[in-house]
Amino acid sequence: MKLSKQTEAEVLEAYHTYWNAYLNGDMETFASFMDDQVTIYGTAVGEIFFTRKDAVKFYSETAHEMTGKTEFRNRQITLHPVGNAIAIYEQSDLYVLIEKEWTFYGHARISGVLEQKEDGWKLVHQHGSFPDGRTEEGQQIASEKIREENLQLREAVYRRTVELENKTRELEIESSLERVRTVAMAMRKPDDMLEVCQMISDQLHLLGISEIRNVQTAIVEAGRTGII
């Protein structure tokens, strides 16, 4: 078969209508593009079918996982004539809507064979795959596992952020204390204590402690100073 512009347009229209129906939960339209004896090898465990009836049953039961929650992006589609049929190949990125945020799920690889029947182009074979070991029997998309993984990641990031903030705070306090020590060790006369008080006040403000009425120092032992 020669792949004319008209044939290419017809096949692409059928292909896009087929997938749009699938992603939007229109199982009647979706099924209408399958041959009765279609062969499908999917990505999920147990997603292998040899009749339209079995395929539609599975996809109808799991449609709630896909409808309005999945998108193919960055689609690259090519067509090749194979005898009296058309082989169609697609590579794309699958995104899943999780907690109101589109999340990259995996790089999809889809191939199919369409034959022209009396009532239009029909899918007689389909194969889809992408690296994913998270789905279980009867599932297409492991959305719950992704949600849990995202939650765990956010919690880990939060814990790490708190740890870094605490460590940064400790370093800020230690730096402030060191500045006060430096001024205190440089004292040579009683009036120098005013500089120590000023330094303490300045460092407390830098640390975010603004409600300060006054700062005092006192000599608690001859030859030694203490800071209050």
Rosetta constraint file for C-alpha pairs under 8 A:
AtomPair CA 1 CA 81 HARMONIC 5.97 0.50
AtomPair CA 1 CA 82 HARMONIC 7.17 0.50
AtomPair CA 1 CA 83 HARMONIC 5.87 0.50
AtomPair CA 1 CA 84 HARMONIC 5.40 0.50
AtomPair CA 1 CA 85 HARMONIC 7.30 0.50
AtomPair CA 2 CA 81 HARMONIC 6.78 0.50
AtomPair CA 3 CA 7 HARMONIC 6.01 0.50
AtomPair CA 3 CA 8 HARMONIC 6.20 0.50
AtomPair CA 3 CA 80 HARMONIC 7.43 0.50
AtomPair CA 3 CA 81 HARMONIC 6.25 0.50
AtomPair CA 4 CA 8 HARMONIC 6.08 0.50
AtomPair CA 5 CA 9 HARMONIC 6.13 0.50
AtomPair CA 6 CA 10 HARMONIC 6.21 0.50
AtomPair CA 7 CA 11 HARMONIC 6.14 0.50
AtomPair CA 8 CA 12 HARMONIC 6.09 0.50
AtomPair CA 8 CA 79 HARMONIC 7.54 0.50
AtomPair CA 9 CA 13 HARMONIC 6.03 0.50
AtomPair CA 10 CA 14 HARMONIC 6.23 0.50
AtomPair CA 10 CA 121 HARMONIC 7.96 0.50
AtomPair CA 11 CA 15 HARMONIC 6.01 0.50
AtomPair CA 11 CA 86 HARMONIC 7.85 0.50
AtomPair CA 11 CA 114 HARMONIC 7.68 0.50
AtomPair CA 11 CA 121 HARMONIC 6.80 0.50
AtomPair CA 12 CA 16 HARMONIC 6.00 0.50
AtomPair CA 13 CA 17 HARMONIC 6.02 0.50
AtomPair CA 14 CA 18 HARMONIC 6.01 0.50
AtomPair CA 14 CA 33 HARMONIC 7.38 0.50
AtomPair CA 14 CA 121 HARMONIC 6.69 0.50
AtomPair CA 15 CA 19 HARMONIC 6.39 0.50
AtomPair CA 16 CA 20 HARMONIC 5.92 0.50
AtomPair CA 17 CA 21 HARMONIC 6.03 0.50
AtomPair CA 17 CA 30 HARMONIC 7.80 0.50
AtomPair CA 18 CA 22 HARMONIC 6.36 0.50
AtomPair CA 18 CA 29 HARMONIC 7.03 0.50
AtomPair CA 18 CA 30 HARMONIC 5.12 0.50
AtomPair CA 18 CA 33 HARMONIC 6.27 0.50
AtomPair CA 19 CA 23 HARMONIC 6.15 0.50
AtomPair CA 19 CA 30 HARMONIC 7.20 0.50
AtomPair CA 20 CA 24 HARMONIC 6.05 0.50
AtomPair CA 21 CA 25 HARMONIC 6.00 0.50
AtomPair CA 21 CA 26 HARMONIC 4.70 0.50
AtomPair CA 21 CA 27 HARMONIC 6.68 0.50
AtomPair CA 21 CA 29 HARMONIC 6.00 0.50
AtomPair CA 21 CA 30 HARMONIC 5.17 0.50
AtomPair CA 22 CA 26 HARMONIC 5.97 0.50
AtomPair CA 22 CA 27 HARMONIC 6.41 0.50
AtomPair CA 22 CA 30 HARMONIC 5.55 0.50
AtomPair CA 22 CA 67 HARMONIC 7.64 0.50
AtomPair CA 23 CA 66 HARMONIC 5.95 0.50
AtomPair CA 23 CA 67 HARMONIC 5.27 0.50
AtomPair CA 23 CA 68 HARMONIC 6.57 0.50
AtomPair CA 23 CA 69 HARMONIC 7.88 0.50
AtomPair CA 23 CA 70 HARMONIC 6.58 0.50
AtomPair CA 23 CA 71 HARMONIC 7.41 0.50
AtomPair CA 24 CA 66 HARMONIC 7.62 0.50
AtomPair CA 24 CA 67 HARMONIC 4.83 0.50
AtomPair CA 24 CA 68 HARMONIC 5.84 0.50
AtomPair CA 25 CA 60 HARMONIC 7.88 0.50
AtomPair CA 25 CA 63 HARMONIC 5.89 0.50
AtomPair CA 25 CA 64 HARMONIC 7.73 0.50
AtomPair CA 25 CA 66 HARMONIC 7.41 0.50
AtomPair CA 25 CA 67 HARMONIC 5.05 0.50
AtomPair CA 25 CA 68 HARMONIC 7.91 0.50
AtomPair CA 26 CA 30 HARMONIC 6.11 0.50
AtomPair CA 27 CA 31 HARMONIC 5.85 0.50
AtomPair CA 27 CA 56 HARMONIC 7.26 0.50
AtomPair CA 27 CA 59 HARMONIC 7.88 0.50
AtomPair CA 27 CA 60 HARMONIC 6.56 0.50
AtomPair CA 28 CA 32 HARMONIC 6.24 0.50
AtomPair CA 29 CA 33 HARMONIC 7.01 0.50
AtomPair CA 30 CA 34 HARMONIC 7.47 0.50
AtomPair CA 31 CA 52 HARMONIC 7.11 0.50
AtomPair CA 31 CA 56 HARMONIC 6.47 0.50
AtomPair CA 32 CA 122 HARMONIC 7.99 0.50
AtomPair CA 33 CA 121 HARMONIC 6.94 0.50
AtomPair CA 33 CA 122 HARMONIC 4.93 0.50
AtomPair CA 33 CA 123 HARMONIC 6.00 0.50
AtomPair CA 34 CA 38 HARMONIC 6.19 0.50
AtomPair CA 34 CA 52 HARMONIC 6.26 0.50
AtomPair CA 34 CA 122 HARMONIC 5.23 0.50
AtomPair CA 34 CA 123 HARMONIC 4.75 0.50
AtomPair CA 34 CA 124 HARMONIC 6.57 0.50
AtomPair CA 35 CA 51 HARMONIC 7.91 0.50
AtomPair CA 35 CA 52 HARMONIC 6.53 0.50
AtomPair CA 35 CA 122 HARMONIC 5.45 0.50
AtomPair CA 35 CA 123 HARMONIC 5.65 0.50
AtomPair CA 35 CA 124 HARMONIC 5.41 0.50
AtomPair CA 36 CA 51 HARMONIC 5.74 0.50
AtomPair CA 36 CA 52 HARMONIC 5.01 0.50
AtomPair CA 36 CA 53 HARMONIC 7.44 0.50
AtomPair CA 37 CA 50 HARMONIC 5.94 0.50
AtomPair CA 37 CA 51 HARMONIC 4.45 0.50
AtomPair CA 37 CA 52 HARMONIC 6.08 0.50
AtomPair CA 37 CA 124 HARMONIC 6.88 0.50
AtomPair CA 38 CA 49 HARMONIC 7.59 0.50
AtomPair CA 38 CA 50 HARMONIC 5.62 0.50
AtomPair CA 38 CA 51 HARMONIC 5.17 0.50
AtomPair CA 38 CA 52 HARMONIC 5.72 0.50
AtomPair CA 38 CA 123 HARMONIC 6.56 0.50
AtomPair CA 38 CA 124 HARMONIC 4.38 0.50
AtomPair CA 38 CA 125 HARMONIC 5.56 0.50
AtomPair CA 38 CA 126 HARMONIC 7.90 0.50
AtomPair CA 39 CA 48 HARMONIC 7.64 0.50
AtomPair CA 39 CA 49 HARMONIC 5.65 0.50
AtomPair CA 39 CA 50 HARMONIC 4.41 0.50
AtomPair CA 39 CA 51 HARMONIC 6.45 0.50
AtomPair CA 39 CA 124 HARMONIC 6.16 0.50
AtomPair CA 39 CA 125 HARMONIC 4.72 0.50
AtomPair CA 39 CA 126 HARMONIC 6.32 0.50
AtomPair CA 40 CA 47 HARMONIC 7.54 0.50
AtomPair CA 40 CA 48 HARMONIC 5.56 0.50
AtomPair CA 40 CA 49 HARMONIC 5.09 0.50
AtomPair CA 40 CA 50 HARMONIC 6.48 0.50
AtomPair CA 40 CA 55 HARMONIC 7.53 0.50
AtomPair CA 40 CA 125 HARMONIC 5.84 0.50
AtomPair CA 40 CA 126 HARMONIC 4.76 0.50
AtomPair CA 40 CA 127 HARMONIC 5.84 0.50
AtomPair CA 41 CA 47 HARMONIC 6.08 0.50
AtomPair CA 41 CA 48 HARMONIC 4.66 0.50
AtomPair CA 41 CA 49 HARMONIC 6.71 0.50
AtomPair CA 41 CA 126 HARMONIC 6.25 0.50
AtomPair CA 41 CA 127 HARMONIC 4.69 0.50
AtomPair CA 41 CA 128 HARMONIC 6.39 0.50
AtomPair CA 42 CA 47 HARMONIC 4.91 0.50
AtomPair CA 42 CA 48 HARMONIC 6.14 0.50
AtomPair CA 42 CA 126 HARMONIC 7.85 0.50
AtomPair CA 42 CA 127 HARMONIC 5.80 0.50
AtomPair CA 42 CA 128 HARMONIC 4.95 0.50
AtomPair CA 42 CA 129 HARMONIC 6.35 0.50
AtomPair CA 43 CA 47 HARMONIC 6.55 0.50
AtomPair CA 43 CA 128 HARMONIC 5.84 0.50
AtomPair CA 43 CA 129 HARMONIC 4.82 0.50
AtomPair CA 43 CA 130 HARMONIC 6.64 0.50
AtomPair CA 43 CA 132 HARMONIC 7.84 0.50
AtomPair CA 43 CA 140 HARMONIC 7.35 0.50
AtomPair CA 44 CA 135 HARMONIC 6.04 0.50
AtomPair CA 44 CA 136 HARMONIC 7.16 0.50
AtomPair CA 44 CA 137 HARMONIC 7.38 0.50
AtomPair CA 44 CA 138 HARMONIC 7.70 0.50
AtomPair CA 44 CA 139 HARMONIC 6.34 0.50
AtomPair CA 44 CA 140 HARMONIC 5.31 0.50
AtomPair CA 44 CA 141 HARMONIC 7.87 0.50
AtomPair CA 45 CA 135 HARMONIC 6.85 0.50
AtomPair CA 45 CA 136 HARMONIC 6.05 0.50
AtomPair CA 45 CA 137 HARMONIC 5.23 0.50
AtomPair CA 45 CA 138 HARMONIC 7.04 0.50
AtomPair CA 45 CA 139 HARMONIC 7.37 0.50
AtomPair CA 46 CA 137 HARMONIC 6.32 0.50
AtomPair CA 46 CA 138 HARMONIC 7.06 0.50
AtomPair CA 48 CA 55 HARMONIC 7.97 0.50
AtomPair CA 49 CA 54 HARMONIC 6.12 0.50
AtomPair CA 49 CA 55 HARMONIC 5.62 0.50
AtomPair CA 50 CA 54 HARMONIC 7.29 0.50
AtomPair CA 50 CA 55 HARMONIC 7.66 0.50
AtomPair CA 51 CA 55 HARMONIC 6.40 0.50
AtomPair CA 52 CA 56 HARMONIC 5.96 0.50
AtomPair CA 53 CA 57 HARMONIC 6.20 0.50
AtomPair CA 54 CA 58 HARMONIC 6.45 0.50
AtomPair CA 55 CA 59 HARMONIC 6.22 0.50
AtomPair CA 56 CA 60 HARMONIC 5.76 0.50
AtomPair CA 57 CA 61 HARMONIC 6.21 0.50
AtomPair CA 58 CA 62 HARMONIC 6.33 0.50
AtomPair CA 58 CA 138 HARMONIC 7.81 0.50
AtomPair CA 59 CA 63 HARMONIC 5.60 0.50
AtomPair CA 62 CA 66 HARMONIC 7.32 0.50
AtomPair CA 62 CA 138 HARMONIC 7.64 0.50
AtomPair CA 62 CA 139 HARMONIC 6.83 0.50
AtomPair CA 62 CA 140 HARMONIC 7.03 0.50
AtomPair CA 63 CA 67 HARMONIC 5.83 0.50
AtomPair CA 65 CA 69 HARMONIC 6.96 0.50
AtomPair CA 65 CA 140 HARMONIC 7.26 0.50
AtomPair CA 65 CA 141 HARMONIC 6.53 0.50
AtomPair CA 65 CA 143 HARMONIC 7.87 0.50
AtomPair CA 66 CA 70 HARMONIC 5.53 0.50
AtomPair CA 66 CA 141 HARMONIC 7.63 0.50
AtomPair CA 68 CA 97 HARMONIC 7.98 0.50
AtomPair CA 69 CA 96 HARMONIC 5.52 0.50
AtomPair CA 69 CA 97 HARMONIC 4.74 0.50
AtomPair CA 69 CA 98 HARMONIC 7.69 0.50
AtomPair CA 70 CA 94 HARMONIC 6.96 0.50
AtomPair CA 70 CA 95 HARMONIC 5.61 0.50
AtomPair CA 70 CA 96 HARMONIC 4.57 0.50
AtomPair CA 70 CA 97 HARMONIC 6.22 0.50
AtomPair CA 71 CA 94 HARMONIC 5.82 0.50
AtomPair CA 71 CA 95 HARMONIC 5.21 0.50
AtomPair CA 71 CA 96 HARMONIC 6.62 0.50
AtomPair CA 72 CA 92 HARMONIC 6.07 0.50
AtomPair CA 72 CA 93 HARMONIC 5.64 0.50
AtomPair CA 72 CA 94 HARMONIC 4.84 0.50
AtomPair CA 72 CA 95 HARMONIC 6.43 0.50
AtomPair CA 73 CA 92 HARMONIC 5.74 0.50
AtomPair CA 73 CA 93 HARMONIC 5.07 0.50
AtomPair CA 73 CA 94 HARMONIC 6.38 0.50
AtomPair CA 73 CA 95 HARMONIC 7.32 0.50
AtomPair CA 74 CA 92 HARMONIC 5.29 0.50
AtomPair CA 74 CA 93 HARMONIC 6.02 0.50
AtomPair CA 75 CA 90 HARMONIC 6.75 0.50
AtomPair CA 75 CA 91 HARMONIC 5.92 0.50
AtomPair CA 75 CA 92 HARMONIC 4.40 0.50
AtomPair CA 75 CA 93 HARMONIC 7.13 0.50
AtomPair CA 76 CA 90 HARMONIC 5.47 0.50
AtomPair CA 76 CA 91 HARMONIC 5.28 0.50
AtomPair CA 76 CA 92 HARMONIC 6.24 0.50
AtomPair CA 77 CA 88 HARMONIC 7.04 0.50
AtomPair CA 77 CA 89 HARMONIC 5.60 0.50
AtomPair CA 77 CA 90 HARMONIC 4.43 0.50
AtomPair CA 77 CA 91 HARMONIC 6.74 0.50
AtomPair CA 78 CA 88 HARMONIC 5.78 0.50
AtomPair CA 78 CA 89 HARMONIC 5.29 0.50
AtomPair CA 78 CA 90 HARMONIC 6.56 0.50
AtomPair CA 79 CA 86 HARMONIC 6.64 0.50
AtomPair CA 79 CA 87 HARMONIC 5.71 0.50
AtomPair CA 79 CA 88 HARMONIC 4.51 0.50
AtomPair CA 79 CA 89 HARMONIC 6.41 0.50
AtomPair CA 80 CA 86 HARMONIC 5.70 0.50
AtomPair CA 80 CA 87 HARMONIC 5.13 0.50
AtomPair CA 80 CA 88 HARMONIC 6.42 0.50
AtomPair CA 81 CA 85 HARMONIC 5.93 0.50
AtomPair CA 81 CA 86 HARMONIC 4.45 0.50
AtomPair CA 81 CA 87 HARMONIC 6.00 0.50
AtomPair CA 82 CA 86 HARMONIC 5.57 0.50
AtomPair CA 82 CA 87 HARMONIC 6.31 0.50
AtomPair CA 84 CA 115 HARMONIC 6.95 0.50
AtomPair CA 85 CA 113 HARMONIC 6.60 0.50
AtomPair CA 85 CA 114 HARMONIC 5.72 0.50
AtomPair CA 85 CA 115 HARMONIC 4.71 0.50
AtomPair CA 85 CA 116 HARMONIC 7.15 0.50
AtomPair CA 86 CA 113 HARMONIC 5.64 0.50
AtomPair CA 86 CA 114 HARMONIC 5.31 0.50
AtomPair CA 86 CA 115 HARMONIC 6.54 0.50
AtomPair CA 87 CA 111 HARMONIC 7.21 0.50
AtomPair CA 87 CA 112 HARMONIC 5.72 0.50
AtomPair CA 87 CA 113 HARMONIC 4.46 0.50
AtomPair CA 87 CA 114 HARMONIC 6.49 0.50
AtomPair CA 88 CA 111 HARMONIC 5.60 0.50
AtomPair CA 88 CA 112 HARMONIC 5.24 0.50
AtomPair CA 88 CA 113 HARMONIC 6.21 0.50
AtomPair CA 88 CA 114 HARMONIC 7.80 0.50
AtomPair CA 89 CA 109 HARMONIC 7.70 0.50
AtomPair CA 89 CA 110 HARMONIC 5.88 0.50
AtomPair CA 89 CA 111 HARMONIC 4.43 0.50
AtomPair CA 89 CA 112 HARMONIC 6.61 0.50
AtomPair CA 90 CA 108 HARMONIC 7.90 0.50
AtomPair CA 90 CA 109 HARMONIC 5.88 0.50
AtomPair CA 90 CA 110 HARMONIC 5.04 0.50
AtomPair CA 90 CA 111 HARMONIC 6.18 0.50
AtomPair CA 91 CA 107 HARMONIC 7.27 0.50
AtomPair CA 91 CA 108 HARMONIC 5.69 0.50
AtomPair CA 91 CA 109 HARMONIC 4.75 0.50
AtomPair CA 91 CA 110 HARMONIC 6.41 0.50
AtomPair CA 92 CA 107 HARMONIC 5.92 0.50
AtomPair CA 92 CA 108 HARMONIC 5.23 0.50
AtomPair CA 92 CA 109 HARMONIC 6.75 0.50
AtomPair CA 93 CA 104 HARMONIC 7.25 0.50
AtomPair CA 93 CA 105 HARMONIC 7.59 0.50
AtomPair CA 93 CA 106 HARMONIC 6.02 0.50
AtomPair CA 93 CA 107 HARMONIC 4.60 0.50
AtomPair CA 93 CA 108 HARMONIC 5.72 0.50
AtomPair CA 94 CA 104 HARMONIC 6.22 0.50
AtomPair CA 94 CA 105 HARMONIC 5.50 0.50
AtomPair CA 94 CA 106 HARMONIC 5.46 0.50
AtomPair CA 94 CA 107 HARMONIC 6.09 0.50
AtomPair CA 94 CA 108 HARMONIC 6.19 0.50
AtomPair CA 95 CA 102 HARMONIC 6.00 0.50
AtomPair CA 95 CA 103 HARMONIC 5.32 0.50
AtomPair CA 95 CA 104 HARMONIC 4.48 0.50
AtomPair CA 95 CA 105 HARMONIC 5.25 0.50
AtomPair CA 95 CA 106 HARMONIC 7.34 0.50
AtomPair CA 96 CA 102 HARMONIC 5.49 0.50
AtomPair CA 96 CA 103 HARMONIC 5.21 0.50
AtomPair CA 96 CA 104 HARMONIC 6.42 0.50
AtomPair CA 96 CA 105 HARMONIC 6.16 0.50
AtomPair CA 96 CA 143 HARMONIC 7.66 0.50
AtomPair CA 97 CA 101 HARMONIC 5.42 0.50
AtomPair CA 97 CA 102 HARMONIC 4.41 0.50
AtomPair CA 97 CA 103 HARMONIC 6.11 0.50
AtomPair CA 98 CA 102 HARMONIC 6.24 0.50
AtomPair CA 98 CA 103 HARMONIC 6.63 0.50
AtomPair CA 98 CA 143 HARMONIC 6.94 0.50
AtomPair CA 98 CA 147 HARMONIC 6.70 0.50
AtomPair CA 99 CA 147 HARMONIC 7.75 0.50
AtomPair CA 106 CA 130 HARMONIC 6.18 0.50
AtomPair CA 106 CA 131 HARMONIC 6.73 0.50
AtomPair CA 106 CA 132 HARMONIC 7.49 0.50
AtomPair CA 107 CA 130 HARMONIC 5.68 0.50
AtomPair CA 107 CA 131 HARMONIC 7.44 0.50
AtomPair CA 108 CA 128 HARMONIC 7.10 0.50
AtomPair CA 108 CA 129 HARMONIC 5.92 0.50
AtomPair CA 108 CA 130 HARMONIC 4.87 0.50
AtomPair CA 109 CA 128 HARMONIC 5.59 0.50
AtomPair CA 109 CA 129 HARMONIC 5.30 0.50
AtomPair CA 109 CA 130 HARMONIC 6.18 0.50
AtomPair CA 110 CA 126 HARMONIC 7.35 0.50
AtomPair CA 110 CA 127 HARMONIC 5.71 0.50
AtomPair CA 110 CA 128 HARMONIC 4.27 0.50
AtomPair CA 110 CA 129 HARMONIC 6.53 0.50
AtomPair CA 111 CA 126 HARMONIC 5.67 0.50
AtomPair CA 111 CA 127 HARMONIC 5.22 0.50
AtomPair CA 111 CA 128 HARMONIC 6.37 0.50
AtomPair CA 112 CA 123 HARMONIC 6.93 0.50
AtomPair CA 112 CA 124 HARMONIC 7.58 0.50
AtomPair CA 112 CA 125 HARMONIC 5.32 0.50
AtomPair CA 112 CA 126 HARMONIC 4.16 0.50
AtomPair CA 112 CA 127 HARMONIC 6.26 0.50
AtomPair CA 113 CA 123 HARMONIC 5.86 0.50
AtomPair CA 113 CA 124 HARMONIC 5.76 0.50
AtomPair CA 113 CA 125 HARMONIC 5.07 0.50
AtomPair CA 113 CA 126 HARMONIC 6.52 0.50
AtomPair CA 114 CA 121 HARMONIC 6.07 0.50
AtomPair CA 114 CA 122 HARMONIC 5.24 0.50
AtomPair CA 114 CA 123 HARMONIC 4.42 0.50
AtomPair CA 114 CA 124 HARMONIC 5.77 0.50
AtomPair CA 114 CA 125 HARMONIC 7.24 0.50
AtomPair CA 115 CA 121 HARMONIC 5.50 0.50
AtomPair CA 115 CA 122 HARMONIC 5.41 0.50
AtomPair CA 115 CA 123 HARMONIC 6.55 0.50
AtomPair CA 115 CA 124 HARMONIC 6.81 0.50
AtomPair CA 116 CA 120 HARMONIC 5.52 0.50
AtomPair CA 116 CA 121 HARMONIC 4.29 0.50
AtomPair CA 116 CA 122 HARMONIC 6.18 0.50
AtomPair CA 117 CA 121 HARMONIC 5.87 0.50
AtomPair CA 117 CA 122 HARMONIC 6.61 0.50
AtomPair CA 134 CA 142 HARMONIC 5.84 0.50
AtomPair CA 134 CA 145 HARMONIC 7.16 0.50
AtomPair CA 135 CA 139 HARMONIC 5.78 0.50
AtomPair CA 135 CA 140 HARMONIC 6.46 0.50
AtomPair CA 135 CA 141 HARMONIC 6.17 0.50
AtomPair CA 135 CA 142 HARMONIC 5.04 0.50
AtomPair CA 136 CA 142 HARMONIC 7.67 0.50
AtomPair CA 142 CA 146 HARMONIC 6.38 0.50
AtomPair CA 143 CA 147 HARMONIC 6.09 0.50
AtomPair CA 144 CA 148 HARMONIC 6.17 0.50
AtomPair CA 145 CA 149 HARMONIC 6.05 0.50
AtomPair CA 146 CA 150 HARMONIC 6.01 0.50
AtomPair CA 147 CA 151 HARMONIC 6.08 0.50
AtomPair CA 148 CA 152 HARMONIC 6.08 0.50
AtomPair CA 149 CA 153 HARMONIC 6.07 0.50
AtomPair CA 150 CA 154 HARMONIC 6.12 0.50
AtomPair CA 151 CA 155 HARMONIC 6.14 0.50
AtomPair CA 152 CA 156 HARMONIC 6.09 0.50
AtomPair CA 153 CA 157 HARMONIC 6.11 0.50
AtomPair CA 154 CA 158 HARMONIC 6.04 0.50
AtomPair CA 155 CA 159 HARMONIC 6.11 0.50
AtomPair CA 156 CA 160 HARMONIC 6.11 0.50
AtomPair CA 157 CA 161 HARMONIC 5.99 0.50
AtomPair CA 158 CA 162 HARMONIC 6.18 0.50
AtomPair CA 159 CA 163 HARMONIC 6.19 0.50
AtomPair CA 160 CA 164 HARMONIC 6.15 0.50
AtomPair CA 161 CA 165 HARMONIC 6.04 0.50
AtomPair CA 162 CA 166 HARMONIC 6.07 0.50
AtomPair CA 163 CA 167 HARMONIC 6.11 0.50
AtomPair CA 164 CA 168 HARMONIC 5.95 0.50
AtomPair CA 165 CA 169 HARMONIC 6.07 0.50
AtomPair CA 166 CA 170 HARMONIC 6.19 0.50
AtomPair CA 167 CA 171 HARMONIC 6.29 0.50
AtomPair CA 168 CA 172 HARMONIC 6.18 0.50
AtomPair CA 169 CA 173 HARMONIC 6.21 0.50
AtomPair CA 170 CA 174 HARMONIC 6.12 0.50
AtomPair CA 171 CA 175 HARMONIC 6.04 0.50
AtomPair CA 172 CA 176 HARMONIC 6.23 0.50
AtomPair CA 172 CA 207 HARMONIC 7.35 0.50
AtomPair CA 173 CA 177 HARMONIC 6.18 0.50
AtomPair CA 173 CA 207 HARMONIC 7.25 0.50
AtomPair CA 174 CA 178 HARMONIC 6.16 0.50
AtomPair CA 175 CA 179 HARMONIC 6.37 0.50
AtomPair CA 176 CA 180 HARMONIC 6.40 0.50
AtomPair CA 176 CA 203 HARMONIC 5.61 0.50
AtomPair CA 177 CA 181 HARMONIC 6.12 0.50
AtomPair CA 178 CA 182 HARMONIC 6.11 0.50
AtomPair CA 179 CA 183 HARMONIC 6.49 0.50
AtomPair CA 179 CA 199 HARMONIC 7.62 0.50
AtomPair CA 180 CA 184 HARMONIC 6.10 0.50
AtomPair CA 180 CA 196 HARMONIC 6.56 0.50
AtomPair CA 180 CA 199 HARMONIC 6.04 0.50
AtomPair CA 180 CA 200 HARMONIC 6.22 0.50
AtomPair CA 181 CA 185 HARMONIC 5.96 0.50
AtomPair CA 182 CA 186 HARMONIC 6.37 0.50
AtomPair CA 183 CA 187 HARMONIC 6.71 0.50
AtomPair CA 183 CA 195 HARMONIC 7.26 0.50
AtomPair CA 183 CA 196 HARMONIC 5.99 0.50
AtomPair CA 183 CA 199 HARMONIC 7.58 0.50
AtomPair CA 184 CA 193 HARMONIC 7.55 0.50
AtomPair CA 184 CA 196 HARMONIC 5.87 0.50
AtomPair CA 187 CA 192 HARMONIC 5.40 0.50
AtomPair CA 187 CA 193 HARMONIC 7.00 0.50
AtomPair CA 188 CA 192 HARMONIC 6.71 0.50
AtomPair CA 189 CA 193 HARMONIC 7.78 0.50
AtomPair CA 191 CA 195 HARMONIC 7.83 0.50
AtomPair CA 192 CA 196 HARMONIC 6.84 0.50
AtomPair CA 193 CA 197 HARMONIC 6.34 0.50
AtomPair CA 193 CA 217 HARMONIC 6.94 0.50
AtomPair CA 194 CA 198 HARMONIC 6.16 0.50
AtomPair CA 195 CA 199 HARMONIC 6.05 0.50
AtomPair CA 196 CA 200 HARMONIC 6.18 0.50
AtomPair CA 196 CA 217 HARMONIC 7.85 0.50
AtomPair CA 197 CA 201 HARMONIC 6.20 0.50
AtomPair CA 197 CA 215 HARMONIC 5.55 0.50
AtomPair CA 197 CA 216 HARMONIC 6.16 0.50
AtomPair CA 197 CA 217 HARMONIC 6.77 0.50
AtomPair CA 198 CA 202 HARMONIC 6.11 0.50
AtomPair CA 198 CA 215 HARMONIC 7.75 0.50
AtomPair CA 199 CA 203 HARMONIC 6.14 0.50
AtomPair CA 200 CA 204 HARMONIC 6.16 0.50
AtomPair CA 200 CA 215 HARMONIC 7.23 0.50
AtomPair CA 201 CA 205 HARMONIC 6.34 0.50
AtomPair CA 201 CA 212 HARMONIC 7.69 0.50
AtomPair CA 201 CA 214 HARMONIC 7.96 0.50
AtomPair CA 201 CA 215 HARMONIC 6.63 0.50
AtomPair CA 202 CA 206 HARMONIC 6.33 0.50
AtomPair CA 203 CA 207 HARMONIC 6.22 0.50
AtomPair CA 204 CA 208 HARMONIC 6.47 0.50
AtomPair CA 204 CA 209 HARMONIC 5.21 0.50
AtomPair CA 204 CA 210 HARMONIC 7.08 0.50
AtomPair CA 205 CA 209 HARMONIC 5.09 0.50
AtomPair CA 205 CA 210 HARMONIC 5.33 0.50
AtomPair CA 215 CA 228 HARMONIC 7.38 0.50
AtomPair CA 216 CA 227 HARMONIC 7.21 0.50
AtomPair CA 216 CA 228 HARMONIC 5.83 0.50
AtomPair CA 217 CA 225 HARMONIC 7.92 0.50
AtomPair CA 217 CA 226 HARMONIC 6.56 0.50
AtomPair CA 217 CA 227 HARMONIC 4.79 0.50
AtomPair CA 217 CA 228 HARMONIC 5.33 0.50
AtomPair CA 218 CA 225 HARMONIC 6.54 0.50
AtomPair CA 218 CA 226 HARMONIC 5.85 0.50
AtomPair CA 218 CA 227 HARMONIC 6.31 0.50
AtomPair CA 218 CA 228 HARMONIC 6.97 0.50
AtomPair CA 219 CA 224 HARMONIC 6.53 0.50
AtomPair CA 219 CA 225 HARMONIC 4.58 0.50
AtomPair CA 219 CA 226 HARMONIC 5.74 0.50
AtomPair CA 220 CA 224 HARMONIC 6.94 0.50
AtomPair CA 220 CA 225 HARMONIC 6.05 0.50
AtomPair CA 220 CA 226 HARMONIC 5.97 0.50
AtomPair CA 221 CA 225 HARMONIC 6.70 0.50
